[in-house]
Amino acid sequence: MPETVSASAPGRVNLIGEHTDYHDGYVLPATIPRRTTVHLERRRDRLVRARSSSISSERAEFEIGRERPGRGWLDYVQGVTAALVNTGRVIDGFDVQVESTIPLGAGVSSSAALEVALLRGIRALFDLDLDDVAVAQLAFSAETGFVGVPVGIMDQMAASLGRDGEALFLDTRTLDVKHLPIPASIEVAVIDSGIRHRHAGGDYAVRRRESFEAAALLGVGRLRDLDADQLPRLEALPATLARRARHVVTENERVVEAVKALAAADAVRLGALFAASHASMRDDYEVSTPEIDTLVEIARRHADVYGARLTGGGFGGAVVVVARAGAAAAAAHDICDAYRRETSRDGEVLVPVDRAGFMSSPRRG
C-alpha cells in the first residue's frame, strides 16, 4: 500500500430535478470543471490531522473512532471516517491537505466533492474494496448521518459517477444511472449569485418536512409514487402542502422530458423545461429569492440563452443556463454585468470559463 496519495472529485450542477432525490425521484446533474483535491499521508496511529487551504491555515485533528460533530468543516472529514468505522472497515490515521476551487455555499456541491475526494484517497491509501456507488453511499451517510444535513443522494452520486461533458440521469430509488452526452449544439453556464446558503437547517429542512407531510396525507411513503395523472388528488391537501407535492411530482416529469430533449438535441424544449422548473421552485416550493429570480430573468432575455433556472437546494446559490454552443461564456458575463446593474450584487461565472483562465470541461460524443 502507498504511503501518500492524491485524489480529487468534481463539483456538480444539477441541470434539472430539484428536491426530488429525497423522494426517490429522478435527477439530472452534470459535473463542472471545478474540483476538490486531497493529499493524504499515512500515519502509524489513529489520528487524523486535516488542513484546508481554502478555509483555514490551522490544522485540526481527531481520533478515528472518537469522532464528535460540531467542528465546522472538519465534520465532513470526521463524517467520512465515522461512516467507514460504522461499516466495519479498519483504517489507520492520516494527514490530509484539502485544496478546492469549488465555491462554498454556491449550490454546486462543495461538500459532496470533499467527501468523495476523501473517500477516493482513503480507498487508494488503504486498498479498500469500494466501488463508485459504495463511495457515494458512504459520502451520503457522512453528510446526513454525521453532519446532519437533510439532503438526498444526488450530490454524492454525481461527484462519484459523473463524467465530464455528460449529464448523469439518476434514479435515486434504484441508483440506476445513464450517462447522456451533452449535445454539441448547446453549452451550459453556471453563475453564482453571490448569496450563500446553508442546508443543515432552516427553510430547507422545513420544505423537506412539508413534502413528507404531504406524502403521508396522500398515503405514500415518497412522492415518487405519484405521477402527473394523480395531481387532482392534491386538491384535498392544505394549500401549502399541495404546492410542495405538486413541485416534486411535476419536477420528476420534467426530468424525464429533459432526458428526451437532450437525446434529441432539442435546446428550445430543454430551455422551456428549465423555465417551468424555476417557476415551480419559485412558486410551489418557494426556495428562490428575489435576486435569483432577477438573475434568471436577465438570463432568459439574452439572445443566446435558451433557458435558465435556480440550481441546487435554493435560498441562494447558483443559476444554471443552457445557451447556444460557443456563446455561453460571453452570455454569462453579459448576464453578470446586468445583474450587477440591477441588484448591486456581484455574480461570478463558474462555468464554462472565467477571466482568470478556467477551462471548459471537454466534450464527448
PyMOL commands that set and color helices and strands:
alter all, ss='L'
color gray80, all
select helices_A, chain A and resi 21-23+74-86+110-126+132-147+154-161+202-217+223-225+228-236+239-263+267-283+290-301+328-343
alter helices_A, ss='H'
color red, helices_A
select strands_A, chain A and resi 4-16+26-42+47-52+56-63+94-100+166-171+176-181+186-192+305-311+318-324+348-351
alter strands_A, ss='S'
color yellow, strands_A
deselect
rebuild
show_as cartoon
